[in-house]
Amino acid sequence: MTNDDSLPPRRRAPQLDWPRLSLWLGLFALLGPALWNGFPIVFFDTAGYIRRVLDWDLEPGRSFFYGLFLFVTSGGWFSFWGPVLAQAAATLWLIHLLLRVQGVGIRDWPLRQVTGIVAVGLSALTGISWYVAQLMPDILLPLLVLCFWLLSFRWDDLDWRERACVAAIGLLALMSHMSSMALASGLVLTIAVAKGLDRWRGWGLNPRILPAAVLLALSVVAMPTLHMALIGKPGFTPGGPVFIFGRLVQDGLAQRYLADHCPDPTIKLCAYKDSLPATADDFIWHKNSPFVAIGGWDSAGPELSRLVAGIVATYPGAFLSTALAATADQIAMVQTGDGLDEWQDVTRWVFRALMPEGQNQAFTTARQQQKQTTQALFDGLNMVHVPVAHLSGLGLILVVLWGLRTGRRDLAALALFVLIALIGNAFINGALSNPHDRYQSRIVWLATLVVGMAGMLASQSMARRR
């Protein structure tokens, strides 16, 4: 007979750490397009950000500081997986913080597990992963909205380390694109109005205006100061008036103004008043554009600034109406994949001529460079992404009403804050530049996140009443 005491104890089957596994799945989902591609996704503008560090100079519309971010997080161009990993980690962490401070959960599941599930869901239903996985500052704009909400409305729910990290992400977003500064200005004003209403109505939200205002002021001071210290050129990232004038060309106001004021020896563009292109993109980027003919980025800016001021002063009503129309168009334009299946010639040249050979090889063999990011691919994704985006935008209004009705004023305020951010983003990029799908699709996932959070909170409330 066998003595049972002499037998070794049975080993228990290893238990899966579901919360940690869920977080990893969420991270992989956010990096999904880059993992599928075999290399981070690039855009035409990616080359400009890389060149800021290589040339150590400024360029219109391309932040020197996002170029520094790419350089540092890639280990000095050692691996471009570094930047997208940093973007994915920041996105996942801010979503985690938002879920925690708003008290969102699923049954008895750990919050980390819920965070991973939410990240996977957003990656499936929206275009968030295509911006996280892209060597562009686009994902930082919606992260700025989350940072401002957390610092202004949830300050007391964060410890000092969390506040510092949230502020650092927000400052990076502010320094990475001028549209972020513009949106931040509107959000600071929104927080100030919310503070006044909260005092008047006694809602108990207690928003703090100082953290967001200080971050914005710091970026406004730091950008020109650091440009001067590092490059020897004070000022902000150049190019703003050119983009506004491009929109006026697209809407026909530039042609109208030139027809009414030419000939004028002080306006070089008079020579081309009958040959202006039909779109802003053709005016700004086409190599044979009248913009290039009058000096392009090097010297045409002052004239275009004067023309923009003249158009606004001469046709204020038309300028306002076309701005509102462009804003409305921008709100509706939410397709994923804008510009990712088109020409990337400059970015290809930068990797071929200026990057280490290993990075060029990895870049060249990626699916995107093999022309596999096709319109058919994005048409399939947009069968889901577009209706989800539109329904989420409408859902924000319902969340505001539901939050007020049920006493969840914090959730109603969050939904309204995101709605204002969406409208502000549409105005900044539609009216002050020209509408493009990527401008709105990069931020609209915030609406899906908030609507999904409201659904989980409603389920929690129903479960407690049973």
Secondary structure, 3 states (H helix, E strand, C coil): CCCHHHCCCCCCCCCCCHHHHHHHHHHHHHCHHHHHHCCCECCCCHHHHHHHHHHCCCECCECHHHHHHHHHHCCCCCCCHHHHHHHHHHHHHHHHHHHHHCCCCCCCCCHHHHHHHHHHHHHHHCCHHHHHCECCHHHHHHHHHHHHHHHHHCHHHCCHHHHHHHHHHHHHHHHHCHHHHHHHHHHHHHHHHHHHHHHHHCCCCCCCCHHHHHHHHHHHHHHHHHHHHHHCCCCCCCCHHHHHHHHHHHCCHHHHHHHHHCCCCCCHHHHHCCCCCCCHHHHHHCCCCHHHHCCHHHHCHHHHHHHHHHHHHHCHHHHHHHHHHHHHHHHHCCCCCCCCCCCCHHHHHHHHHHCCHHHHHHHHCCCCCCCCCCHHHHHHHHHHHHHHHHHHHHHHHHHHHHHHHHCCHHHHHHHHHHHHHHHHHHHHHHHCCCCCHHHHHCCCHHHHHHHHHHHHHHHHHHHHHC
